[in-house]
Amino acid sequence: MKHIISILLENEPGALSRVVGLFSARGYNIETLTVAPTEDATLSRLTIMTAGSEDVIEQITKHLNRLVDVVKVVDLTEGAHVERELMLVKVRAVGKEREEIKRLADIFRGHIVDVTDKSYTIELTGVQEKIQAFLSALDRSAILETVRTGVSGIGRGERILRVM
């Protein structure tokens, strides 16, 4: 089962490396990873999407909590949360394809952020299933390049990940 683990860690050199090393050493796969400083410049928020049974996720969480740089760990999928991923996709758009691709981008609430005479670059945000559905709706030969950020997530409502 897919799990989104949100980690607050010290914004120090090597902190990310130690977290990734823990996953590697234990044979756990990271499907997506995003990291950036938080509103507190001394902390970064790392969001990892991984898959595993409840026991595996519990072990990952325990191991993460033992790392010196880690301040707090939360499995967002244990409660209500919002998750999104950003994708930029460059597609071939010539002739009559141009209007069809524009229509498809509109249906998926994507935005065309760059236009040339032969291509569009489309920005799309949403859950991974939406992004995958958009890619599946495109003619595979039209896709020139994709860039995806990985999942970012945040708890809903009053659920806040911060140092108390």
C-alpha positions in Angstrom: 0.0 0.0 0.0 1.2 3.5 -0.8 2.2 5.7 2.1 3.2 9.4 2.2 5.7 10.1 5.0 6.3 13.7 6.0 9.5 14.4 7.8 10.8 17.6 9.5 14.5 17.5 9.7 17.4 19.9 10.4 18.3 21.9 7.4 21.9 20.8 7.6 24.4 19.3 5.1 24.1 15.5 5.0 20.6 15.3 6.6 18.9 14.2 3.4 21.7 11.8 2.6 21.3 10.1 6.0 17.5 9.6 5.4 18.0 8.3 1.9 20.8 6.1 3.1 18.5 4.6 5.7 16.0 3.6 3.0 18.8 2.2 0.9 20.4 0.2 3.7 17.1 -1.4 4.7 16.1 -2.2 1.1 13.1 0.1 1.1 12.2 1.8 -2.1 11.4 5.5 -2.4 8.9 6.1 -5.2 9.0 9.9 -4.9 10.9 12.4 -2.8 10.5 16.2 -2.4 12.4 18.4 0.0 12.5 22.1 0.7 13.0 24.5 3.6 10.0 25.3 5.7 8.7 28.6 7.2 11.5 28.0 9.8 14.8 28.3 7.8 16.5 25.9 10.2 14.2 23.0 9.2 13.4 21.3 5.9 10.3 19.3 5.1 10.9 16.0 3.3 8.0 14.2 1.8 8.6 10.6 0.7 6.1 8.3 -1.0 6.9 4.6 -0.5 5.0 1.4 -0.5 4.8 -1.3 2.1 2.7 -3.2 4.7 1.8 -1.5 8.0 4.6 -3.4 9.7 7.2 -2.1 7.1 6.0 1.5 7.4 6.1 1.2 11.2 9.7 0.0 11.0 10.6 2.8 8.6 9.1 5.4 11.0 11.0 3.9 14.0 14.3 4.0 12.1 13.6 7.6 10.9 12.9 8.8 14.4 16.3 7.4 15.5 18.2 9.7 13.1 19.8 12.7 14.8 18.7 15.2 12.2 15.1 14.1 12.2 12.8 16.3 14.3 9.4 14.7 13.6 7.9 12.0 11.4 4.2 11.6 10.3 2.6 9.1 8.0 0.1 11.4 6.3 -1.9 8.5 4.9 -3.0 7.6 8.4 -5.4 10.5 8.4 -7.1 13.1 6.2 -4.6 14.8 4.0 -4.2 16.7 0.7 -1.6 15.5 -1.8 -0.5 16.9 -5.1 2.2 16.4 -7.7 3.3 18.9 -10.4 4.2 17.7 -13.9 5.6 19.6 -16.9 5.1 17.7 -20.1 6.4 18.8 -23.5 4.2 17.5 -26.3 4.5 17.6 -30.1 1.7 19.9 -31.3 1.5 20.5 -35.1 -1.4 21.0 -37.4 -4.7 19.7 -36.2 -3.1 18.1 -33.1 -2.7 21.6 -31.6 -6.4 22.2 -30.9 -6.9 18.6 -29.6 -4.0 18.9 -27.2 -5.2 22.3 -26.0 -8.7 20.8 -25.4 -7.2 17.9 -23.5 -5.2 20.2 -21.3 -8.3 22.2 -20.5 -10.3 19.1 -19.6 -7.6 18.1 -17.1 -7.3 21.8 -15.9 -3.7 22.0 -17.2 -2.0 25.2 -18.3 0.0 25.7 -21.4 3.1 27.5 -20.2 5.2 27.5 -23.3 4.3 27.5 -27.0 6.5 26.9 -30.1 5.4 26.3 -33.6 6.0 22.5 -33.0 5.3 22.0 -29.3 3.3 22.9 -26.2 4.7 22.6 -22.7 1.8 21.9 -20.3 1.8 22.3 -16.5 -0.5 19.9 -14.6 -1.1 19.5 -10.9 -3.1 16.9 -9.1 -3.0 13.4 -7.6 -0.8 10.9 -9.3 -3.9 9.1 -10.8 -5.0 12.3 -12.6 -1.5 12.9 -14.0 -1.3 9.3 -15.2 -4.7 9.6 -16.8 -3.6 12.7 -18.7 -0.5 10.9 -19.9 -2.6 7.9 -21.0 -5.0 10.2 -22.9 -2.2 11.6 -25.0 -0.9 9.8 -28.0 2.3 8.2 -26.7 4.3 9.4 -29.7 3.3 13.0 -29.0 5.1 13.0 -25.6 8.5 14.5 -26.0 9.6 15.0 -22.4 8.1 14.8 -18.9 9.3 16.2 -15.6 7.5 15.4 -12.3 8.1 16.8 -8.8 6.9 13.8 -6.8 4.2 13.9 -4.2 3.8 16.8 -1.7 1.3 16.4 1.0 -0.2 18.2 4.0 -2.6 17.2 6.7 -6.2 18.5 6.4 -7.8 20.9 8.9 -6.1 21.3 12.2 -3.6 18.6 11.6 -0.2 20.3 11.6 3.3 19.0 11.3 5.6 21.2 13.3 7.9 21.2 16.3 5.9 21.8 19.5 
